[in-house]
Amino acid sequence: MSELVQPAKYFLNQNEIAQLLGISPQAVSIAAKQRGIDSFKDGNKAAYNPSDVRSYLESRGVKYPQRVIAFQMLKGGSTKTSTAFNLAVRLNQYGAKVLCVDLDPQGNLTDSFCYDVTNEPVFFHVANGECSLNDAIINVSDSLDLIPSDFENSTLDFLITSKNRDLRNFIANIIDPVKSRYDFVIIDCNPSLSPLNISIALASDQILIPVNPDKYSAKGLKKTIEELTRIGKEFKHTFDYNLLFTLYDGREATSQKYLIEYGTHYRDRLLSTVIKKNADVKNAIDQKKTIFDFKKAAAREDFDLLAQDMLGIRNIGKKEGRA
């Protein structure tokens, strides 16, 4: 397993944990010390690494699920990669063990983690028997790993078809040996109809489809669901898929129009959390940061709530009845 040359540092500060649990920051500090959990300074605030956040939340009864989540959408520019990136980071900050698998040959998720993949193995080399999966995994931060991508992965479809690989199990067989080490395996797919994406879908517990407020996104969504339906019939498989509305702007009539349209046509498939249109999402990537480094970003809370929903910890403080 390789390491990132300059690993990013992802953590939660004491106030964020207190807000999640509905208790005071002082209560967090006292409880952490009682459990031998050490903090460090983030500016003038106490902060905790993901593994320590996990220890603390598990002591409060939080149980971490295990899921393989694929981000698929046939329309490019749907915020698929930026959403996968920020979700993965926030899940990790909440203590989840996360493996990101970049299977888009453009390697944008890899770039988001500031990793230079030159002369390093990617998924194609694993699939072609040139190295083990562990050889391709790099450590990004505490409990957060990445399998990077570059244009070598553009030949994965040829590999699958030319060697008659079993679509149902091609991806599953490769990731299954390491899957138990993680709570979430997050796969970023390329925006295409392909054997690779079919195999990814079949290996996933959940497919997240980012949708935007425009007609091209609506057409891409329709085709994506048609493809999932076709694959499901062919392989006798039922997919758990959800729509995630991104680039939402409450001031625009088109956002309201498509929110109603998606909610009407896809009902309970549409997640309740929407991601606001926010220039800071792009700014964060350009500055080699995450949306959570922008304390006043409009989309920051949206990504936070999405991660909480995935972990099942939203409103945990209210559920515990703590003021």
C-alpha positions in Angstrom: 0.0 0.0 0.0 1.5 3.3 -1.1 1.1 6.6 0.8 0.1 10.0 -0.4 3.2 12.2 -0.7 1.5 15.0 1.2 -1.4 13.4 3.0 -4.5 15.6 3.6 -5.7 16.0 7.2 -9.4 15.4 7.8 -10.9 15.8 11.2 -13.9 17.1 13.2 -13.5 19.9 15.7 -15.1 19.7 19.2 -17.9 22.1 18.3 -19.0 19.9 15.3 -19.2 16.8 17.5 -21.2 18.8 20.1 -23.6 20.1 17.5 -24.2 16.5 16.2 -24.9 15.1 19.6 -26.8 18.1 21.0 -24.5 18.6 23.9 -22.0 21.2 25.0 -18.4 21.3 23.7 -17.3 21.0 27.3 -19.3 17.8 27.7 -17.5 16.4 24.6 -14.1 17.3 26.0 -14.9 15.6 29.4 -16.3 12.5 27.9 -13.4 12.2 25.5 -10.8 12.5 28.3 -12.7 9.9 30.3 -12.2 7.5 27.4 -8.6 8.4 26.9 -9.2 10.1 23.6 -6.8 12.9 22.9 -7.5 16.1 21.0 -5.3 18.5 19.1 -5.6 22.1 18.2 -7.4 23.4 15.1 -6.8 27.1 15.5 -8.4 27.8 18.8 -10.6 24.8 18.9 -10.0 21.2 20.0 -10.2 18.7 17.2 -10.2 14.9 16.8 -8.9 12.5 14.1 -11.4 10.2 12.4 -10.3 7.1 14.4 -10.9 9.0 17.7 -14.2 10.4 16.5 -15.2 6.8 15.7 -14.2 5.6 19.2 -16.2 8.5 20.7 -19.3 7.9 18.6 -19.3 4.2 19.1 -19.2 4.8 22.8 -22.5 6.7 22.2 -24.0 3.7 20.4 -23.3 4.6 16.8 -22.9 1.6 14.6 -21.2 2.0 11.2 -22.9 0.4 8.2 -21.0 -1.4 5.4 -22.0 -0.3 1.9 -20.6 -0.2 -1.6 -21.9 3.0 -3.2 -21.4 3.7 -6.9 -21.9 7.2 -8.4 -23.3 6.7 -11.9 -24.9 9.2 -14.3 -24.8 9.1 -18.1 -24.6 12.9 -18.4 -21.2 14.4 -17.8 -20.9 17.5 -15.6 -23.5 16.3 -13.1 -21.2 17.0 -10.1 -20.8 13.2 -9.8 -17.1 13.4 -8.8 -17.2 16.5 -6.5 -20.2 14.9 -4.7 -18.4 11.6 -4.3 -15.3 13.4 -3.0 -17.0 15.6 -0.4 -19.2 12.8 0.8 -16.2 10.4 1.2 -14.3 13.1 3.2 -17.3 13.8 5.5 -18.0 10.1 6.1 -14.3 9.8 7.0 -14.4 12.8 9.3 -17.3 11.1 11.2 -15.1 8.2 11.8 -16.0 5.9 8.9 -13.4 3.8 7.2 -13.6 4.7 3.5 -12.1 3.3 0.3 -12.6 5.5 -2.8 -12.2 3.7 -6.1 -11.7 6.0 -9.1 -12.8 4.2 -12.2 -13.3 7.2 -14.4 -10.3 7.3 -16.8 -10.2 11.1 -16.4 -9.0 10.6 -12.9 -10.8 13.6 -11.5 -11.4 12.0 -8.1 -7.8 11.1 -7.9 -6.9 14.7 -8.7 -9.3 15.9 -5.9 -7.1 14.0 -3.5 -4.0 15.7 -5.0 -2.4 12.4 -5.9 0.0 12.1 -8.8 -0.6 8.6 -10.3 2.4 8.7 -12.7 4.1 5.3 -12.8 1.8 4.0 -10.1 -0.7 1.1 -10.5 -4.4 1.7 -11.2 -7.4 -0.6 -11.3 -6.5 -1.8 -14.8 -3.2 -3.2 -13.6 -5.0 -5.2 -10.8 -7.7 -6.5 -13.3 -4.9 -7.5 -15.7 -3.1 -9.5 -13.1 -0.1 -7.2 -13.0 -0.3 -6.4 -9.3 -2.5 -7.0 -6.2 -5.3 -4.7 -5.1 -3.3 -3.8 -2.1 -0.5 -2.6 -4.3 -2.9 -0.1 -5.9 -4.4 1.2 -2.6 -2.9 4.5 -1.3 -3.5 5.9 2.1 -4.9 9.5 1.9 -5.5 10.1 5.6 -6.5 8.4 8.8 -9.0 5.6 7.8 -9.3 7.0 4.2 -7.8 5.1 1.2 -7.9 5.6 -2.5 -7.5 3.4 -5.6 -6.4 6.1 -8.2 -7.2 6.3 -11.9 -5.7 7.5 -15.1 -6.2 6.8 -18.8 -5.0 3.2 -18.4 -8.5 2.5 -17.0 -10.0 3.4 -20.4 -9.0 -0.1 -21.6 -10.9 -1.9 -18.9 -13.9 -2.4 -21.1 -11.7 -4.0 -23.8 -10.2 -6.2 -21.1 -13.7 -7.3 -20.0 -15.0 -8.1 -23.5 -11.8 -9.6 -25.0 -11.2 -12.0 -22.2 -14.9 -12.8 -21.7 -14.9 -11.7 -18.0 -18.0 -12.5 -16.0 -19.8 -9.1 -15.7 -21.8 -10.1 -12.7 -18.7 -10.8 -10.6 -15.8 -9.0 -12.4 -15.7 -5.9 -10.0 -17.1 -7.8 -7.0 -14.4 -10.5 -7.2 -11.7 -7.8 -7.2 -12.9 -5.6 -4.3 -14.4 -8.4 -2.1 -11.1 -9.4 -0.5 -10.6 -5.9 1.0 -14.3 -4.8 1.4 -14.5 -6.0 5.0 -11.8 -3.5 6.0 -14.1 -0.5 5.2 -17.4 0.8 6.1 -17.9 2.5 2.7 -16.5 1.7 -0.7 -17.3 4.6 -2.9 -16.9 4.1 -6.7 -16.7 7.0 -9.1 -17.8 5.8 -12.6 -17.3 7.3 -16.0 -20.4 8.8 -17.7 -21.1 6.0 -20.3 -23.0 2.9 -21.1 -20.3 0.2 -20.7 -19.6 -3.4 -19.5 -17.5 -1.8 -16.7 -20.3 0.2 -15.4 -22.7 -2.8 -15.6 -20.3 -4.8 -13.4 -19.9 -1.8 -11.0 -23.6 -1.5 -10.6 -24.0 -5.3 -9.9 -21.3 -5.1 -7.3 -22.9 -2.1 -5.5 -25.3 -2.0 -2.6 -26.5 1.5 -3.6 -26.3 3.6 -6.7 -26.4 7.3 -6.3 -27.4 9.3 -9.4 -26.7 13.0 -9.2 -29.3 15.1 -11.1 -29.3 18.8 -11.9 -32.0 21.3 -12.8 -31.8 21.1 -16.6 -33.3 19.1 -19.4 -30.0 17.4 -20.3 -29.7 16.0 -16.8 -33.3 14.8 -17.0 -32.6 13.0 -20.2 -29.4 11.5 -18.8 -31.3 10.3 -15.7 -34.0 8.7 -17.8 -31.4 6.8 -19.9 -29.5 5.8 -16.7 -32.6 4.3 -15.2 -33.6 2.6 -18.4 -30.1 1.0 -18.4 -30.4 -0.1 -14.8 -33.8 -1.6 -15.6 -32.4 -3.5 -18.6 -29.5 -4.8 -16.6 -31.7 -5.8 -13.7 -33.9 -7.9 -16.1 -30.9 -9.5 -17.8 -29.2 -10.5 -14.6 -32.3 -10.9 -12.4 -31.0 -8.3 -10.0 -32.8 -5.6 -8.2 -30.9 -2.3 -7.8 -31.1 0.0 -4.9 -30.7 3.4 -6.5 -31.4 7.0 -5.4 -31.4 10.4 -7.0 -29.4 13.2 -5.4 -30.5 16.7 -6.5 -27.4 18.9 -6.9 -26.8 22.5 -8.2 -30.1 23.5 -6.6 -30.8 27.3 -6.4 -34.0 28.2 -4.7 -34.1 31.6 -6.5 -34.3 30.0 -9.9 -37.6 28.8 -11.4 -35.9 25.9 -13.1 -34.6 24.5 -9.8 -38.2 24.5 -8.4 -39.5 23.0 -11.6 -37.1 20.0 -11.7 -37.3 19.4 -8.0 -41.1 18.9 -8.4 -40.6 16.9 -11.6 -38.0 14.5 -10.0 -40.0 14.2 -6.9 -43.2 13.4 -8.8 -41.8 10.9 -11.2 -39.3 9.2 -8.9 -41.1 9.7 -5.5 -39.1 7.9 -2.7 -36.1 7.4 -4.9 -35.2 11.2 -4.5 -33.2 11.8 -1.4 -34.5 14.4 0.9 -31.2 16.2 1.1 -30.4 18.5 -1.8 -27.0 20.1 -2.6 -27.1 23.8 -3.3 -25.4 25.4 -6.2 -22.2 26.8 -4.7 -19.0 28.1 -6.4 -17.1 27.1 -3.3 -17.4 23.4 -4.4 -15.2 24.2 -7.4 -13.1 26.6 -5.5 -12.3 24.0 -2.9 -11.1 21.5 -5.6 -9.0 24.2 -7.3 -7.4 25.1 -3.9 -6.8 21.4 -3.1 -9.3 21.6 -0.2 -12.8 20.2 0.6 -16.0 22.0 1.0 -15.6 21.6 4.8 -12.6 23.9 4.7 -15.0 26.7 3.7 -16.9 27.4 6.9 -19.5 29.7 5.4 -20.0 27.7 2.1 -23.7 27.4 1.2 -23.3 23.7 0.3 -21.3 22.7 3.4 -24.3 21.8 5.5 -25.9 19.9 2.6 -22.9 17.6 2.3 -22.8 17.2 6.0 -26.4 16.2 6.2 -25.9 13.8 3.3 -23.1 12.1 5.2 -25.2 12.0 8.4 -28.0 10.3 6.4 -25.7 7.7 5.0 -24.4 6.9 8.5 -27.9 7.1 10.0 -26.8 9.7 12.6 -28.9 12.7 11.7 -30.7 14.0 14.7 -28.9 11.6 17.0 -28.8 14.1 19.7 -32.6 14.5 19.7 -33.0 10.7 19.5 -30.9 10.4 22.7 -33.1 13.0 24.3 -30.1 15.2 25.3 -30.4 19.0 25.4 
